[in-house]
Amino acid sequence: MPRGITPRRWLLACNPGLSELVTEKVGEDWPKDLDKLQAVAKFADDAKFQKRFMDIKYANKQAFADFVLEDSGTVISPDALFDVQIKRLHEYKRQHLNLLHILTLYRRLLNDPDYEMNPRVFIFGAKAAPGYALAKNIIRAINKVGDKVNNDPRINGKIKIVFPQNYRITMAEKMIPAADLSEQISTAGKEASGTGNMKLALNGALTIGTLDGANVEIGEEVGEDNIFIFGNTVEQVDAIREKGYNPYDYYNSNWELKAVIDWLQSDYFAPGEKDAFAPLCSSWLEGGDPFLCLADYADYLRAQEAVDKAFGDKKRWAKMAIMNTARVGKFSSDRTISEYAKHIWKLKPVKLGRYMQE
Ligand SMILES: *Cc1c(COP(=O)(O)O)cnc(C)c1O
């Protein structure tokens, strides 16, 4: 059975600017009937509508940038691509695959100051379970890489990393309206559904994701032109494991992958502290990389390059973002709860008393 999200919190309350715009176009019923958003698709190619849609996104990004400045003193620009991964910190959700991409870009920029890419802000929101040491090591690695990257004058602010403390619903409500890109990169077969993916798409963020959980259905709804899919499928993951997965095959045959893991194993990011990220690095190597980060690394980079190219084409990006908002009505919790009521709980609907209407 599918899961869903409430459009009242995840659009109406958290994104007043976009809510007003869609109300103007499709009427005021959409918070109770999210399929009404389909009508927004008609305006996906309309230059005036694109501008209003993206101006709202920009204002939301500016508001989040103001929060980040206040929160941590880090300056981020709303002109950059806001690349967002917000969810519990877990190996299967693969925040550490995202980190491999960041390290790859940082390394490319240091080797070639003219390396072409749109500026990006990598935004993380996550907590780790108290006893989950490896998850904490991943959080520390992202923060330590962030300290370096955010203060490195050689890369001209092309990459920033923000990881605010105490991620929670109220913080998600600030991040989601500001997101350009939604990272849904779990190992295929591991995520039952996910709901963060739905919240972000509803607010006009494009998904980069594996064919896992509800990403599959989001792809069906928004269309393959409006999502960035990569990585091994459930069947391919099974086949790799069947054959006997050896992460060293990938590490030894991809020089760039080897270089970034070796970099993290050096004391570059935590000076004077040898082995600061040994738990993380050994999980990828001697530990057998149980969630197949290394097997998906090359295709993830390919998809990220496609994202970068699309973001450079403002009209194309606006159209894709609008199509995401227009086509995720299916993920309203109103629909999923009524399906549970009908098929699982076998309940009959009752007519609401007059005190309960509105
Ligand atoms: C929606 C939500 C989640 C679930 O996110 P997934 O990406 O589906 O794992 C977790 N935490 C918060 C605060 C949320 O709002």
The ligand as a Tripos MOL2 file, in Angstrom:
@<TRIPOS>MOLECULE
LIG
   15    15     1     0     0
SMALL
NO_CHARGES

@<TRIPOS>ATOM
      1 C1          8.9490   13.6130    5.8480 C.3       1 LIG1
      2 C2          9.9350   13.5690    6.9410 C.ar      1 LIG1
      3 C3         10.7510   12.4400    7.0890 C.ar      1 LIG1
      4 C4         10.6820   11.2440    6.1570 C.3       1 LIG1
      5 O1         11.6280   11.4960    5.1220 O.3       1 LIG1
      6 P1         12.0560   10.3180    4.0990 P.3       1 LIG1
      7 O2         12.8480   11.0670    3.0710 O.co2     1 LIG1
      8 O3         10.7970    9.7650    3.5370 O.co2     1 LIG1
      9 O4         12.8560    9.3650    4.8730 O.co2     1 LIG1
     10 C5         11.6790   12.4190    8.1140 C.ar      1 LIG1
     11 N1         11.8270   13.4820    8.9560 N.ar      1 LIG1
     12 C6         11.0820   14.5940    8.8340 C.ar      1 LIG1
     13 C7         11.3040   15.7280    9.7900 C.3       1 LIG1
     14 C8         10.1110   14.6850    7.8240 C.ar      1 LIG1
     15 O5          9.3710   15.8020    7.7150 O.3       1 LIG1
@<TRIPOS>BOND
     1     1     2 1
     2     2     3 ar
     3     2    14 ar
     4     3     4 1
     5     3    10 ar
     6     4     5 1
     7     5     6 1
     8     6     7 2
     9     6     8 1
    10     6     9 1
    11    10    11 ar
    12    11    12 ar
    13    12    13 1
    14    12    14 ar
    15    14    15 1
@<TRIPOS>SUBSTRUCTURE
     1 LIG1         1 GROUP 0 **** ****
